[in-house]
Amino acid sequence: MRIVLFYSETESFNFFTDRLAEELKARGHEVFILDYLQPRSQGAHSYQAFAEFAVKKIDAVICFDGLGSREDMFIELWDAHEAVVVNILMDHPLRFHPMLAKHPRRYLLFCCDWNHVEYVKRYFGREVPCVLFMPHVGVLPKEDSGQEIPYEKRKFEILFSGTYYQPESMLSQIKEQLHFNFSDNTTAEGFYRRMYQELVRDSSLTTEAAVLDTAGRLGWQISEDAVKMLMNGSVYVDWAIRMYQRERVVKALAEAGLPLYLLGRGWENHPSVHCKNVHHLNDRVPYAETLPLMADAKINLNVFPWFKYGTHDRIFNTLLQHSLPLTDSSRWIEENFTDGEDIALYDLDHLEELPRIAEGLLSDPDRAEAMIEKGYEKVRDNLTWGHCTEWVLEGIRNIEKGRYAPYPRLS
């Protein structure tokens, strides 16, 4: 097949694009990567080079979070080619309502959480009849990358790679960003702040459940369109609750005196960053460069971005780098991994236990290494970019064979 992918401003997506391109080329497909942000540039990824590639039929398009599939120009182009467009969402679909309502005709959406799949089916079932679950995947080290760092010689005891913003800094943006036609924006802001408190109170709630519960507690009788509007507007609440839990998890380990290394933006604003046992390594590190750092850690910490029935690539990359993930759980993780055998879990509702869990793992390297080996084998055999490529290709073939209904163009 002849397949188009994209480079964009999201550095991690560009890394994912390169992994997919490598796998697709290895299977004999012809791949063009279009630089989405540089329309006037010259070279292999320019629009000029793309125009030459597009003279012949394009069979498929693969993008992340809709970049390259939601613009009118591209929608018309992909429909003219009758291309199958595969959109891989890396985040909750509530962030992408306009894209779910308007997209190319032959369209397949992948979500990284089963709850997200159900969300799309419930609120956009007519517009997106082809929505499937696909887990995140990890990067399998190359065979010639050298031997793994001996566990006892690793530089970092506990490493966390991710950004941090103070929760209130996220909540404070709600008022500025409200774009609903409410007669009183104060009412809408109050709704979202109450919704945030519901998520703080009950860490098992999904974001979409919190919207419905909050509306119910306020006694609101609202239409499905209004519910969708509220869902789409809850982005900053979603960010705030993620940051709230990241703050709590890091604080629990920091105050227990455990050696903790933080990689990413914003950690200078964390209340525990000045503890002597907490080290802020760097602000911005390209995705590929985080992998050797993960490999140099005994434990890699994970805090799920509120995916209650989903996955996260940080877990799988950790295991493929021969390190141990210490993470809160999701229903998918519980169905596919076993705490104490191939993964280490903690409970957001019992963070007082987290330091004891981490100390136990650090003090028992034989146990930790045995867990890493089992987890590595599971991810290697099931959750790499090679597997992702096969899932995507299978989805494209099914669309072409008519096994999924095409998106009906609305009049």
Number of C-alpha atoms within 10 A of each C-alpha: 15 18 22 23 23 22 24 18 11 10 14 14 19 19 15 21 20 16 17 20 22 16 18 20 13 11 12 10 14 16 20 21 22 21 21 16 13 13 12 10 13 11 11 13 18 19 20 15 16 17 10 9 17 14 9 10 15 22 18 23 23 24 22 24 21 20 21 24 25 19 15 12 10 15 18 15 16 24 16 13 15 17 25 26 28 26 24 22 22 19 17 23 20 23 17 15 16 11 16 19 15 18 25 27 22 24 28 25 24 23 26 25 29 19 18 26 21 16 16 24 17 10 18 16 16 13 20 23 18 23 22 19 18 21 20 23 24 26 22 18 16 7 7 6 7 8 7 14 17 11 19 11 11 17 15 18 20 24 27 23 23 19 15 22 20 18 21 14 13 17 22 15 13 21 14 10 12 15 11 14 9 10 8 9 16 11 10 19 19 13 17 25 17 19 24 26 14 18 24 15 11 13 16 16 16 17 25 20 15 22 23 16 15 20 19 12 10 10 9 10 10 11 9 10 10 12 17 16 16 20 20 18 20 25 19 21 25 25 20 24 23 19 22 17 19 25 20 16 23 24 19 18 24 22 13 15 14 18 16 23 24 24 21 19 18 17 22 16 12 16 14 19 19 13 14 12 16 21 18 18 15 14 14 13 15 11 14 13 9 16 18 14 18 28 26 24 26 29 29 27 28 24 25 18 18 23 23 22 18 23 25 21 17 24 26 26 28 30 30 27 23 26 29 32 29 25 23 19 25 19 14 16 20 12 9 9 17 14 15 13 15 24 22 23 23 21 14 20 12 8 18 15 14 21 19 13 15 20 14 13 20 18 10 10 14 12 14 24 18 15 23 26 17 15 26 24 14 17 21 20 11 13 23 21 20 21 17 20 18 14 14 19 16 12 23 23 14 15 20 16 9 10 11 17 14 19 18 13 10 7 3
